[in-house]
Amino acid sequence: MPEILIATCPPVGHLSPLLNVARGLVARGDRVTVLTSARHADKIRAVGAEPRPLPHAADYDDSTLDADLPGRAATAGLARINFDIESIFVRPLPHQFSALQELLVTDRFDAVIADALFLGTLPLLLGDPAKRPPILSYSTTPLFLTSRDTAPAGPGIAPMPGMIGRLRNRVLARATQSVLLRPGQRAADRMLEAMGLPELPVFILDSAVLADRVIVPTVPEFEYRRSDLPSHVRFVGPVSPLPGSDFVAPPWWGELNAGRPVVHVTQGTIDNADLTRLIEPTIEALADEDVTVVATTGGRPISQIRIPLPANTFVAKYVPHDVLLPMVDVMVTNGGYGAVQRALSDGVPVVAAGHTEDKPEVAARVRHFGVGIDLRTGTPTPTQVRRAVRKVLHEPGFRTKAGWLRSAYAAYDSVAEIAKLVDEAVAQRTQPLQSA
């Protein structure tokens, strides 16, 4: 029975798709252990895997990050990326590595699937490959790898074709790596030096390429083309969270079949501390429109919505997207990678409004591939939202292109593809040993 270790950062958005992967691996007979926050233990057991807790110094609650990390709420864009690299991803590195080492000593794992931002794998990746199991890096964001064909990740700059575009990309990459995101790079190198390890041989946001495989949970049709993409980077299709199994329809559920377009608005499960940023403006924007609005607070108390609810608006803490999205005509979102892909998997065009974490990159892809509108702000006005929703509803091109992506997504069984990559990496590692 193969033994697989999954290691992921604590946020729900990082864990949820990997829980689906764990369930699939367990179903085929693998023994799966998941290393993450102790608060997720019940969810891990529910898919048949064995939970292992991160040490306290590597654990954090993503719902209180802004409160727990003074100064974070005041950052955005590149400043937020630097802040998060140093405070959220680099600082836990030695504690994550310690937990990994302990597990690798006590159990003989055949492979490790690691969240790409779980930097505790770096000491292993910088060491002797023969002394560790194969490591597969799972990208929880749009592909951030440096390429001559794309601008650096962060601000959401779309590709520019031709030699001028490549020149622009080279200049921007140099500026980003040498200046703009240098603080994050230095933080990682200082941490590795303190652990007696060499500096990173690649840019910090490219560190996933050090793994034996890079798992990209999307389709090529929703990612920028890169002519220099490394051969061990593999597209597997989107990995959705586990389907909702205990959903109880609220009393207003029948309103979604009333014949009016349904607009769903969400701020996800992380960047939802301030519902005035997107949920409230959307409710105000659509109050007098001939639509039905479903707002979800991502687990926040509904009482945090401080404006009166119009008659066409219904609110819940959470509604499983696999249940809701087939009934939705437009999703208004702050641009979470998983949520946007989940909508597109159902052919639902989106209006994206986000400017923190990887959200500008997600929104830029929405714009680039014509599957919705990028408002290019994280705090849109009601007027901006109203105009965007009207445009998406009335111009069929958005739904047509979202439908094309839906077909592309349907061609992939992401969990099965990941299982194949695990087997491939394990076989590649063991073959030289068998022939030696």
N, C-alpha and C positions, 0 to 999 in steps of 0.2 A: 504493500500500500504506500504510494508516494506521500511524502510529508512536505507540506508547503507552508511557509511563513509569510503572512501579509503584515506589513508594517505601515502605519499611516498616522499622520498628524491628527489631533483630536477633533477638528471641526466636522460637523455632520456632513457638510458638502464634500469633504475628502473621504470620509468613511462610507457613506451610503452606497456609492457605486461599487466599492470594493466588497461590501457585504454581499452584493449580488454575485460578484465573482466568486466569493467564498462559498456561497450556496451552490453554485454550479460545479465547483471543484469537489465539494463534498458529495454531490449527487453522483459524480462519476467514480467515487470510491476513494478520493484523496483524503488524507487527514490534514486538516487546516487549522493553524493557530493564527490568531490575530492579535498583534501588539498595538495597542492604542490606549486611549483614556479609559480608566476603570469604570467610568459612568456608562460606557456602552456595553458592558459585559452581558446584560440580558439580551440585547439585540444580536450579539455575536453567537450566543448559545442558541438563539432561536433559528439560526441558519445551519446549525449542526457543527459549528466551529468552536474552538477552545479559546477563550479570552486570556490575554496576558496583559497586565496593567503597566503602563509607562510609569517611571518614577515621578514623584511629585514635581520635581524641578523641570520635567519635560511635559507636564500636563497643564492644560489651561482650558478655560471655558470660553468658546468663541462668542457666546452671546454677551459676554461682559468685557470684551477686549478693550474697548475704548475707555471704560472705567478703570480697568486694571492696568492699563498702560498710558499714563499721563502724557498728553501731547499727541497721541495718535489721531484723535478726532479732528485735530486741526490740520492734518496732512491730507494730501491728495496727489494723484499722478505719480511722478517720479519720486517725490518726497515720501509718499506713502510706501512705495515699493522699497526704498532704502530702509525706511523705518521697520517695515515688516520683515525684510531679510534679516536685519540685525536682531530685532527684539523677539520675533516669533519663530524664525526658522534657524538662525545660527546659535542663539543662546541655548536652546535645548540640545544642541548637537552632541556634546559629550555624554549627556545623560541618556539620550536615545541610543548612542553607540554602546554604552555600558549595558543597557537592557538587551540589545541585540547580541552582544558577546555572551552574556549569561545564557541566553536561549540557545545559541549555536554550540555552546559547550555541552549543555545538558541534552540536546536533541540533535539528531542528524537530519537536518532539513535538506531535501533534494533541490529546492529552489526558494528564492525570496522574491516576492512581489512588493515593491516599496513605492509608496507615494513619492513622486519626484521631489517634493519639498520636504520630505523626511530626510534631512541631511545627515542623520546618524549613520547612513550607509557610506558616506564619503571615506572614512578611514578604511573600510573594507575595499572600496573601489580603488583606492590609492595604493593598496597593498598587493600581495602576491595572489593572482586569481586562483591558483591551485589550492590555496588555503581557505577558500570560502566557496559556498555554493553559488550557482549562477544567480545573478541579481537582475530582475526585470523592473525597470523604472516606469511607473504609471503616471502619465501627465494629467494633472487635475485642472489644467488651464489650456487655453489655445496654445499651439506649438510656439514656444519662445526661442527656438534654436536660431542662432545667428546664421544668416544666409546672405549671399550676394544679391539675392532676388527680393529681399524684404527689408523694410526698415526695422530698427530695433524695437523689441516689444516694450510696451508701457503706455505710450500716449495714444495708441490706436491710429497709426499712420498707415494708410492703405498702400499697396504696391504701386510702383511706377515702372512702366515697361522701358526696355531699351537701355543703351549705354548711359544715358543721363540718369535713369533710375538707379542703375548699379553704382554710379559715382555718388549719387545722393546717399544711397544705403551705406556705402563704405565710410563716407564722412560722418554720417550720423552714428554708425556703429563705433567708430573711433571716439567720438565725443561722449557717447553713452558709457562705454567701458572705461575710458580714461578719466572722465570727469563726473558725469551726471550720476552714474550708479557705482562710482568708485568707492563710496563709503560702505556699501553692502559687500563689495568684493574684499575690501580690506578687513572687514569684520570677520568674514569667513577665513581668510588667510591667517589672521591673528589667532583665531580659535584653533586652527589646525597646527599652527606653530606651537601653541601652548601644549598641544597634545603630542608634540614630538614628530609631527608629520610635515611633509613638504607642502608648499603652496599649491593651490589648484592649478592644474595645467591648462584649464579652460576658463572662460568667463562663468561666473556663478550661475547665471540663468541657463547656461549650456551644460551644466554638470551632469544632467541626465544621460548625456552621450557616453559617459564613462561606464554605464551599465552594459550588461550583455545584450539586452534588448530594451528598446524604448517603445512603450505601448501608448499609442495616441488614440484616445477614445472618441474618434469622429470619423468622418469619411473624407476622402480627398476633395470631394466637391464642396466641403465647407472649410477648407484650409487653403492658405495661399500656396501657390506652386513654388517649389524650391528645386532648382536643377542640381543643387549640391547636397541634397538630403542624404545623410548617411544610410547605408543599406540596412543597418540593424534597427532603423526606425520603422515601425509598422502601424498602419491604420487598422483598427479593429471594429469600427462602428461605435456609436454611443453606448455607454453602459448606464442604464437608467437605475435609479433606486428600486428597491423591492416593491412590487405592486401592493397597493392597499388591500388588506384582507379583512379588516374589521371596520370598514367604513359604514357609518349609519347616515343615511341621507337626512339632511335637515328639513324642517317643515317647508322651506321655500324652494326646495329642489325642483318641483314641478314648473316653476317659473322659467326654468331654462329651456322648456319646450313650448314656450308661448309664441314662438314665431319671430321674435325679435333677435337681432344679432347679440351675441354674448361676448362681453369684453371682460377678460380676467386681468386683474392687477395684483402684482406681488413684489415685495422687496426681498424675497428669499428668506433664509434662516440666519444670516450673519449680519448684513448691513441693514438691519431693520429696527434699530433702536429708536430712530426718529422717523415716525410714519408721516411727518409733514413733508418729507422729501419727495415722495412719489405717490403713496396711496391717497393721501388727502387731496393733492392737486388733481388726481385722476377722478376721484369721486366728484369733486366740484366741477371738473371739466365736462363730465358726462351726465350731470344731474338732469338736464333738460333735453338730452338726446334720446332718440327712439331706440335705445339699447337696454340690455340687462347687464348690470355690473356685478361681478363677483370678486370681492377683495379678500385676500388671505393675509394674515399678519405674521405668518411664519412662527407661530407659537406665542407671540406676544398677546397680552390681554386685549380683548376687543375694545375695552374702555380707553385704550391709548389713542384711539381715533377720537379726536376732540370736536369734530364738526358734526352737525346733524346729518343723518343718513337720508338721502332722497328715497322716494318710493321705489325707484328702479335699482336700488343698490342693496346687496346682501353681503354680509361679512361672516367669516369663520376664521378661527385660528389656523386651521389647516384643512385642506381637502386634497386627497391623493391626486396627483396629476394624471395618472393613468385612468382615473374615473372622470375627472373634470374636463381635460383638454379635448376629448372627442366632441364635446358640446360647445367648444369655444371658437369664435370667429377671429378674434385678435387678442394677443396677450401683451399687456403693458408690463414691462419688467425692468429692474435695475441692471439687467445684463449678466446674471449668473450663468456660467458656462453650461451647467447641467440643465437648468430650467429652460434656457433658450433651445438647446438641442432637443429637450423633451417635447417642446412645442413644435419644433420643425419635424420631429418624428411623426407627429400627427398632422403635418401639413398646415399648421397654424402660423400665419405671419406674425411678426412681433414689432412693437414699438419699444426701443431700448433707451434707457436713461440712466446711465451709471458712470461714475468717474473715479471709483476706488478699486483697489486690487487689480484683477485682470479684466474688469468690466469694460474699460474703453476698447480693449482688444476684441472682446466678444461683439460689442456694438459695431465696431469697424467692419467686422466680417458680415454682420447683418446688412450693413449698407453696401459693402462691396459685392455681395452675391445677390442683392436685390430682393431679399426675403422679408424686408421690413424697413423701418425708418430708425435712424440713429439721431436722437435729439441732441447729442453731443454735450450733454450736461447731466449732472446728477440731481439737479433741483429744478426741474422744468416748471413753467407756469401752467395754470389750467388751460390757457389759450393754446400753448404749444402742444399740450397733450390732445386737446380737442381736434385741432387741425390734423395732427398726425393720425389719430384714430379714424377720422373721416376719410382721409386719403387712402389709408390701407383698406378700409371697408368698400370704398367706391372705385378703386382702381384695381382691376382683376389681376394685373401683372404680379403683384405681391403674392397673392394666393397661388397663382400658377407656378411661380418659382419655388415657393415653399412646398408645393406638391411635388415638384421635381426632386427636391431634397428628400422628401418623405420616401420616394421610390428608391433613392440611393441608400438611405438608412435601412430600408426593408431588406436589402440584399445581404446584410451582415447579421450574423449571430455572434455578437461581441464576446459573450462569455466563452463560447466554443472556440472562437479565434484566439482568445487569451490562453485557454487550455492548450491549444496547439503550440503556441509560442513557448509555453512552459516546457512542454515535451521536447520541443526542438532545442531549447537552450540546455536542458538536462542531457539530451542525447549527444549534443555537440561537446559537452564537457566530459562525458564518460567515455566517448569513443576513443580518444587518444589513450586513456588509461587502460582500456581493454586491449588495445593493440600494442601497448608498450611491452 
